[in-house]
Amino acid sequence: MKQISSGSEKFFAPKKDPPSPRLPVSPSPRLPVSPSPRLPGITVLS
């Protein structure tokens, strides 16, 4: 469980950091990544 949690955090961290400063609306063109910046999946589905 520790490996999964640490792995997910590492994956979310790098993906969330670079696209945020460069593209303020890269993961979701409808939402400026303000409602759910932690979970890109929810933003995309929403």
mmCIF file of the N, C-alpha and C atoms, coordinates in Angstrom:
data_MODEL
# 
_entry.id   MODEL 
# 
loop_
_atom_site.group_PDB 
_atom_site.id 
_atom_site.type_symbol 
_atom_site.label_atom_id 
_atom_site.label_alt_id 
_atom_site.label_comp_id 
_atom_site.label_asym_id 
_atom_site.label_entity_id 
_atom_site.label_seq_id 
_atom_site.pdbx_PDB_ins_code 
_atom_site.Cartn_x 
_atom_site.Cartn_y 
_atom_site.Cartn_z 
_atom_site.occupancy 
_atom_site.B_iso_or_equiv 
_atom_site.pdbx_formal_charge 
_atom_site.auth_seq_id 
_atom_site.auth_comp_id 
_atom_site.auth_asym_id 
_atom_site.auth_atom_id 
_atom_site.pdbx_PDB_model_num 
ATOM 1   N N  . MET A 1 1  ? 0.848   -1.208 0.000   1.00 0.00 ? 1  MET A N  1 
ATOM 2   C CA . MET A 1 1  ? 0.000   0.000  0.000   1.00 0.00 ? 1  MET A CA 1 
ATOM 3   C C  . MET A 1 1  ? 0.880   1.253  0.000   1.00 0.00 ? 1  MET A C  1 
ATOM 4   N N  . LYS A 1 2  ? 1.988   1.177  0.718   1.00 0.00 ? 2  LYS A N  1 
ATOM 5   C CA . LYS A 1 2  ? 2.886   2.335  0.777   1.00 0.00 ? 2  LYS A CA 1 
ATOM 6   C C  . LYS A 1 2  ? 3.462   2.635  -0.610  1.00 0.00 ? 2  LYS A C  1 
ATOM 7   N N  . GLN A 1 3  ? 3.806   1.575  -1.334  1.00 0.00 ? 3  GLN A N  1 
ATOM 8   C CA . GLN A 1 3  ? 4.388   1.766  -2.671  1.00 0.00 ? 3  GLN A CA 1 
ATOM 9   C C  . GLN A 1 3  ? 3.363   2.420  -3.608  1.00 0.00 ? 3  GLN A C  1 
ATOM 10  N N  . ILE A 1 4  ? 2.121   1.970  -3.528  1.00 0.00 ? 4  ILE A N  1 
ATOM 11  C CA . ILE A 1 4  ? 1.075   2.517  -4.404  1.00 0.00 ? 4  ILE A CA 1 
ATOM 12  C C  . ILE A 1 4  ? 0.832   4.001  -4.109  1.00 0.00 ? 4  ILE A C  1 
ATOM 13  N N  . SER A 1 5  ? 0.733   4.332  -2.809  1.00 0.00 ? 5  SER A N  1 
ATOM 14  C CA . SER A 1 5  ? 0.460   5.723  -2.432  1.00 0.00 ? 5  SER A CA 1 
ATOM 15  C C  . SER A 1 5  ? 1.607   6.627  -2.875  1.00 0.00 ? 5  SER A C  1 
ATOM 16  N N  . SER A 1 6  ? 2.845   6.199  -2.603  1.00 0.00 ? 6  SER A N  1 
ATOM 17  C CA . SER A 1 6  ? 4.004   7.010  -2.965  1.00 0.00 ? 6  SER A CA 1 
ATOM 18  C C  . SER A 1 6  ? 4.098   7.135  -4.486  1.00 0.00 ? 6  SER A C  1 
ATOM 19  N N  . GLY A 1 7  ? 3.796   6.040  -5.190  1.00 0.00 ? 7  GLY A N  1 
ATOM 20  C CA . GLY A 1 7  ? 3.861   6.066  -6.649  1.00 0.00 ? 7  GLY A CA 1 
ATOM 21  C C  . GLY A 1 7  ? 2.836   7.024  -7.230  1.00 0.00 ? 7  GLY A C  1 
ATOM 22  N N  . SER A 1 8  ? 1.608   6.965  -6.718  1.00 0.00 ? 8  SER A N  1 
ATOM 23  C CA . SER A 1 8  ? 0.550   7.833  -7.233  1.00 0.00 ? 8  SER A CA 1 
ATOM 24  C C  . SER A 1 8  ? 0.911   9.298  -6.983  1.00 0.00 ? 8  SER A C  1 
ATOM 25  N N  . GLU A 1 9  ? 1.445   9.581  -5.813  1.00 0.00 ? 9  GLU A N  1 
ATOM 26  C CA . GLU A 1 9  ? 1.819   10.963 -5.486  1.00 0.00 ? 9  GLU A CA 1 
ATOM 27  C C  . GLU A 1 9  ? 2.883   11.468 -6.457  1.00 0.00 ? 9  GLU A C  1 
ATOM 28  N N  . LYS A 1 10 ? 3.863   10.612 -6.747  1.00 0.00 ? 10 LYS A N  1 
ATOM 29  C CA . LYS A 1 10 ? 4.942   11.019 -7.652  1.00 0.00 ? 10 LYS A CA 1 
ATOM 30  C C  . LYS A 1 10 ? 4.384   11.266 -9.059  1.00 0.00 ? 10 LYS A C  1 
ATOM 31  N N  . PHE A 1 11 ? 3.458   10.413 -9.481  1.00 0.00 ? 11 PHE A N  1 
ATOM 32  C CA . PHE A 1 11 ? 2.897   10.567 -10.824 1.00 0.00 ? 11 PHE A CA 1 
ATOM 33  C C  . PHE A 1 11 ? 2.039   11.825 -10.915 1.00 0.00 ? 11 PHE A C  1 
ATOM 34  N N  . PHE A 1 12 ? 1.240   12.060 -9.891  1.00 0.00 ? 12 PHE A N  1 
ATOM 35  C CA . PHE A 1 12 ? 0.360   13.240 -9.907  1.00 0.00 ? 12 PHE A CA 1 
ATOM 36  C C  . PHE A 1 12 ? 1.170   14.529 -9.785  1.00 0.00 ? 12 PHE A C  1 
ATOM 37  N N  . ALA A 1 13 ? 2.204   14.495 -8.955  1.00 0.00 ? 13 ALA A N  1 
ATOM 38  C CA . ALA A 1 13 ? 3.014   15.693 -8.713  1.00 0.00 ? 13 ALA A CA 1 
ATOM 39  C C  . ALA A 1 13 ? 3.636   16.228 -10.004 1.00 0.00 ? 13 ALA A C  1 
ATOM 40  N N  . PRO A 1 14 ? 4.400   15.423 -10.738 1.00 0.00 ? 14 PRO A N  1 
ATOM 41  C CA . PRO A 1 14 ? 5.061   15.913 -11.951 1.00 0.00 ? 14 PRO A CA 1 
ATOM 42  C C  . PRO A 1 14 ? 4.064   16.343 -13.022 1.00 0.00 ? 14 PRO A C  1 
ATOM 43  N N  . LYS A 1 15 ? 2.969   15.607 -13.164 1.00 0.00 ? 15 LYS A N  1 
ATOM 44  C CA . LYS A 1 15 ? 1.978   15.950 -14.185 1.00 0.00 ? 15 LYS A CA 1 
ATOM 45  C C  . LYS A 1 15 ? 1.235   17.234 -13.819 1.00 0.00 ? 15 LYS A C  1 
ATOM 46  N N  . LYS A 1 16 ? 1.055   17.449 -12.512 1.00 0.00 ? 16 LYS A N  1 
ATOM 47  C CA . LYS A 1 16 ? 0.299   18.627 -12.071 1.00 0.00 ? 16 LYS A CA 1 
ATOM 48  C C  . LYS A 1 16 ? 1.177   19.875 -12.100 1.00 0.00 ? 16 LYS A C  1 
ATOM 49  N N  . ASP A 1 17 ? 2.482   19.715 -11.806 1.00 0.00 ? 17 ASP A N  1 
ATOM 50  C CA . ASP A 1 17 ? 3.372   20.875 -11.727 1.00 0.00 ? 17 ASP A CA 1 
ATOM 51  C C  . ASP A 1 17 ? 3.665   21.497 -13.097 1.00 0.00 ? 17 ASP A C  1 
ATOM 52  N N  . PRO A 1 18 ? 4.226   20.741 -14.058 1.00 0.00 ? 18 PRO A N  1 
ATOM 53  C CA . PRO A 1 18 ? 4.605   21.323 -15.346 1.00 0.00 ? 18 PRO A CA 1 
ATOM 54  C C  . PRO A 1 18 ? 3.426   21.904 -16.131 1.00 0.00 ? 18 PRO A C  1 
ATOM 55  N N  . PRO A 1 19 ? 2.310   21.188 -16.284 1.00 0.00 ? 19 PRO A N  1 
ATOM 56  C CA . PRO A 1 19 ? 1.199   21.704 -17.083 1.00 0.00 ? 19 PRO A CA 1 
ATOM 57  C C  . PRO A 1 19 ? 0.509   22.914 -16.455 1.00 0.00 ? 19 PRO A C  1 
ATOM 58  N N  . SER A 1 20 ? 0.589   23.039 -15.137 1.00 0.00 ? 20 SER A N  1 
ATOM 59  C CA . SER A 1 20 ? -0.088  24.152 -14.470 1.00 0.00 ? 20 SER A CA 1 
ATOM 60  C C  . SER A 1 20 ? 0.509   25.510 -14.866 1.00 0.00 ? 20 SER A C  1 
ATOM 61  N N  . PRO A 1 21 ? 1.825   25.722 -14.662 1.00 0.00 ? 21 PRO A N  1 
ATOM 62  C CA . PRO A 1 21 ? 2.428   27.020 -14.980 1.00 0.00 ? 21 PRO A CA 1 
ATOM 63  C C  . PRO A 1 21 ? 2.453   27.309 -16.479 1.00 0.00 ? 21 PRO A C  1 
ATOM 64  N N  . ARG A 1 22 ? 2.608   26.282 -17.277 1.00 0.00 ? 22 ARG A N  1 
ATOM 65  C CA . ARG A 1 22 ? 2.696   26.487 -18.727 1.00 0.00 ? 22 ARG A CA 1 
ATOM 66  C C  . ARG A 1 22 ? 1.305   26.651 -19.340 1.00 0.00 ? 22 ARG A C  1 
ATOM 67  N N  . LEU A 1 23 ? 0.419   25.700 -19.039 1.00 0.00 ? 23 LEU A N  1 
ATOM 68  C CA . LEU A 1 23 ? -0.950  25.792 -19.567 1.00 0.00 ? 23 LEU A CA 1 
ATOM 69  C C  . LEU A 1 23 ? -1.942  25.798 -18.415 1.00 0.00 ? 23 LEU A C  1 
ATOM 70  N N  . PRO A 1 24 ? -2.572  26.945 -18.150 1.00 0.00 ? 24 PRO A N  1 
ATOM 71  C CA . PRO A 1 24 ? -3.525  27.080 -17.046 1.00 0.00 ? 24 PRO A CA 1 
ATOM 72  C C  . PRO A 1 24 ? -4.816  26.308 -17.310 1.00 0.00 ? 24 PRO A C  1 
ATOM 73  N N  . VAL A 1 25 ? -4.978  25.804 -18.522 1.00 0.00 ? 25 VAL A N  1 
ATOM 74  C CA . VAL A 1 25 ? -6.194  25.052 -18.840 1.00 0.00 ? 25 VAL A CA 1 
ATOM 75  C C  . VAL A 1 25 ? -5.840  23.887 -19.760 1.00 0.00 ? 25 VAL A C  1 
ATOM 76  N N  . SER A 1 26 ? -4.810  23.125 -19.370 1.00 0.00 ? 26 SER A N  1 
ATOM 77  C CA . SER A 1 26 ? -4.371  22.029 -20.235 1.00 0.00 ? 26 SER A CA 1 
ATOM 78  C C  . SER A 1 26 ? -5.170  20.750 -19.990 1.00 0.00 ? 26 SER A C  1 
ATOM 79  N N  . PRO A 1 27 ? -5.365  20.331 -18.722 1.00 0.00 ? 27 PRO A N  1 
ATOM 80  C CA . PRO A 1 27 ? -6.115  19.105 -18.445 1.00 0.00 ? 27 PRO A CA 1 
ATOM 81  C C  . PRO A 1 27 ? -7.606  19.257 -18.743 1.00 0.00 ? 27 PRO A C  1 
ATOM 82  N N  . SER A 1 28 ? -8.146  20.425 -18.502 1.00 0.00 ? 28 SER A N  1 
ATOM 83  C CA . SER A 1 28 ? -9.582  20.615 -18.751 1.00 0.00 ? 28 SER A CA 1 
ATOM 84  C C  . SER A 1 28 ? -9.847  22.023 -19.288 1.00 0.00 ? 28 SER A C  1 
ATOM 85  N N  . PRO A 1 29 ? -10.163 22.138 -20.570 1.00 0.00 ? 29 PRO A N  1 
ATOM 86  C CA . PRO A 1 29 ? -10.403 23.444 -21.198 1.00 0.00 ? 29 PRO A CA 1 
ATOM 87  C C  . PRO A 1 29 ? -11.639 24.136 -20.631 1.00 0.00 ? 29 PRO A C  1 
ATOM 88  N N  . ARG A 1 30 ? -12.549 23.355 -20.071 1.00 0.00 ? 30 ARG A N  1 
ATOM 89  C CA . ARG A 1 30 ? -13.770 23.948 -19.503 1.00 0.00 ? 30 ARG A CA 1 
ATOM 90  C C  . ARG A 1 30 ? -13.511 24.459 -18.092 1.00 0.00 ? 30 ARG A C  1 
ATOM 91  N N  . LEU A 1 31 ? -12.695 23.705 -17.344 1.00 0.00 ? 31 LEU A N  1 
ATOM 92  C CA . LEU A 1 31 ? -12.392 24.119 -15.968 1.00 0.00 ? 31 LEU A CA 1 
ATOM 93  C C  . LEU A 1 31 ? -10.927 24.508 -15.851 1.00 0.00 ? 31 LEU A C  1 
ATOM 94  N N  . PRO A 1 32 ? -10.619 25.677 -15.313 1.00 0.00 ? 32 PRO A N  1 
ATOM 95  C CA . PRO A 1 32 ? -9.244  26.164 -15.167 1.00 0.00 ? 32 PRO A CA 1 
ATOM 96  C C  . PRO A 1 32 ? -8.477  25.429 -14.070 1.00 0.00 ? 32 PRO A C  1 
ATOM 97  N N  . VAL A 1 33 ? -8.805  24.176 -13.851 1.00 0.00 ? 33 VAL A N  1 
ATOM 98  C CA . VAL A 1 33 ? -8.093  23.352 -12.859 1.00 0.00 ? 33 VAL A CA 1 
ATOM 99  C C  . VAL A 1 33 ? -8.191  23.972 -11.478 1.00 0.00 ? 33 VAL A C  1 
ATOM 100 N N  . SER A 1 34 ? -9.298  24.644 -11.203 1.00 0.00 ? 34 SER A N  1 
ATOM 101 C CA . SER A 1 34 ? -9.448  25.254 -9.876  1.00 0.00 ? 34 SER A CA 1 
ATOM 102 C C  . SER A 1 34 ? -10.287 24.363 -8.956  1.00 0.00 ? 34 SER A C  1 
ATOM 103 N N  . PRO A 1 35 ? -11.342 23.718 -9.467  1.00 0.00 ? 35 PRO A N  1 
ATOM 104 C CA . PRO A 1 35 ? -12.196 22.882 -8.611  1.00 0.00 ? 35 PRO A CA 1 
ATOM 105 C C  . PRO A 1 35 ? -11.477 21.627 -8.141  1.00 0.00 ? 35 PRO A C  1 
ATOM 106 N N  . SER A 1 36 ? -10.692 20.987 -9.005  1.00 0.00 ? 36 SER A N  1 
ATOM 107 C CA . SER A 1 36 ? -10.005 19.752 -8.600  1.00 0.00 ? 36 SER A CA 1 
ATOM 108 C C  . SER A 1 36 ? -8.622  19.655 -9.241  1.00 0.00 ? 36 SER A C  1 
ATOM 109 N N  . PRO A 1 37 ? -7.666  20.453 -8.740  1.00 0.00 ? 37 PRO A N  1 
ATOM 110 C CA . PRO A 1 37 ? -6.294  20.425 -9.261  1.00 0.00 ? 37 PRO A CA 1 
ATOM 111 C C  . PRO A 1 37 ? -5.549  19.175 -8.799  1.00 0.00 ? 37 PRO A C  1 
ATOM 112 N N  . ARG A 1 38 ? -6.073  18.513 -7.767  1.00 0.00 ? 38 ARG A N  1 
ATOM 113 C CA . ARG A 1 38 ? -5.394  17.323 -7.241  1.00 0.00 ? 38 ARG A CA 1 
ATOM 114 C C  . ARG A 1 38 ? -5.738  16.097 -8.077  1.00 0.00 ? 38 ARG A C  1 
ATOM 115 N N  . LEU A 1 39 ? -6.990  16.012 -8.538  1.00 0.00 ? 39 LEU A N  1 
ATOM 116 C CA . LEU A 1 39 ? -7.400  14.842 -9.323  1.00 0.00 ? 39 LEU A CA 1 
ATOM 117 C C  . LEU A 1 39 ? -7.762  15.259 -10.742 1.00 0.00 ? 39 LEU A C  1 
ATOM 118 N N  . PRO A 1 40 ? -6.829  15.061 -11.695 1.00 0.00 ? 40 PRO A N  1 
ATOM 119 C CA . PRO A 1 40 ? -7.081  15.423 -13.089 1.00 0.00 ? 40 PRO A CA 1 
ATOM 120 C C  . PRO A 1 40 ? -8.168  14.550 -13.704 1.00 0.00 ? 40 PRO A C  1 
ATOM 121 N N  . GLY A 1 41 ? -8.310  13.321 -13.211 1.00 0.00 ? 41 GLY A N  1 
ATOM 122 C CA . GLY A 1 41 ? -9.323  12.403 -13.747 1.00 0.00 ? 41 GLY A CA 1 
ATOM 123 C C  . GLY A 1 41 ? -10.720 12.955 -13.553 1.00 0.00 ? 41 GLY A C  1 
ATOM 124 N N  . ILE A 1 42 ? -11.007 13.454 -12.354 1.00 0.00 ? 42 ILE A N  1 
ATOM 125 C CA . ILE A 1 42 ? -12.331 13.999 -12.050 1.00 0.00 ? 42 ILE A CA 1 
ATOM 126 C C  . ILE A 1 42 ? -12.603 15.222 -12.938 1.00 0.00 ? 42 ILE A C  1 
ATOM 127 N N  . THR A 1 43 ? -11.589 16.052 -13.114 1.00 0.00 ? 43 THR A N  1 
ATOM 128 C CA . THR A 1 43 ? -11.760 17.253 -13.921 1.00 0.00 ? 43 THR A CA 1 
ATOM 129 C C  . THR A 1 43 ? -12.091 16.880 -15.366 1.00 0.00 ? 43 THR A C  1 
ATOM 130 N N  . VAL A 1 44 ? -11.387 15.883 -15.887 1.00 0.00 ? 44 VAL A N  1 
ATOM 131 C CA . VAL A 1 44 ? -11.612 15.465 -17.272 1.00 0.00 ? 44 VAL A CA 1 
ATOM 132 C C  . VAL A 1 44 ? -13.018 14.887 -17.414 1.00 0.00 ? 44 VAL A C  1 
ATOM 133 N N  . LEU A 1 45 ? -13.405 14.031 -16.463 1.00 0.00 ? 45 LEU A N  1 
ATOM 134 C CA . LEU A 1 45 ? -14.732 13.416 -16.516 1.00 0.00 ? 45 LEU A CA 1 
ATOM 135 C C  . LEU A 1 45 ? -15.806 14.495 -16.387 1.00 0.00 ? 45 LEU A C  1 
ATOM 136 N N  . SER A 1 46 ? -15.570 15.455 -15.500 1.00 0.00 ? 46 SER A N  1 
ATOM 137 C CA . SER A 1 46 ? -16.559 16.504 -15.292 1.00 0.00 ? 46 SER A CA 1 
ATOM 138 C C  . SER A 1 46 ? -16.626 17.388 -16.539 1.00 0.00 ? 46 SER A C  1 
# 
